[in-house]
Amino acid sequence: MINLIRSLSVFALATGFAVGTFAQEDKKSKKEEATLRSVQGTVFDHDDKPVVGAVVQLKDVRTLQVRSYISKENGEYHFSSLKIDNDYEVEAKNKNLTSGPKKISIFDNRKIVIQNLKADKPEKK
């Protein structure tokens, strides 16, 4: 009987710990989500047609880290898990043309920032 009580006590403690851990992780993930955003849009050419295979680069202005994405068949690109308290620059390049960098400011508090890009300027070398 005493062994059964001990076993039940250990089980209750372990279960309580696991539930508490999951609750903490859930709170943590919700908190992280509140500080994250995404940037997405479509890359267009000079004729306003979607560009397939354009290189879209996103630069974190604070850390200078650059992430790249190749636009899909409809010209769309997407970057997620971006810190809301960092400034970013996004730019599309296609052949020898560029959209030029477009700023995404910390003052833009949208969770999903739509930034369409038009790759129609000659790239400076």
Sequence and secondary structure as in RCSB ss.txt:
>XXXX:A:sequence
MINLIRSLSVFALATGFAVGTFAQEDKKSKKEEATLRSVQGTVFDHDDKPVVGAVVQLKDVRTLQVRSYISKENG
EYHFSSLKIDNDYEVEAKNKNLTSGPKKISIFDNRKIVIQNLKADKPEKK
>XXXX:A:secstr
 HHHHHHHHHHHHHHHHHHHHHHHHHHHHHHHHHTEEEEEEEEE TTS B TT EEEEEETTT  EEEEE  TTS
EEEEEEEETTS EEEEEEETTEE   EEE TT   SEEE  EE  EE   
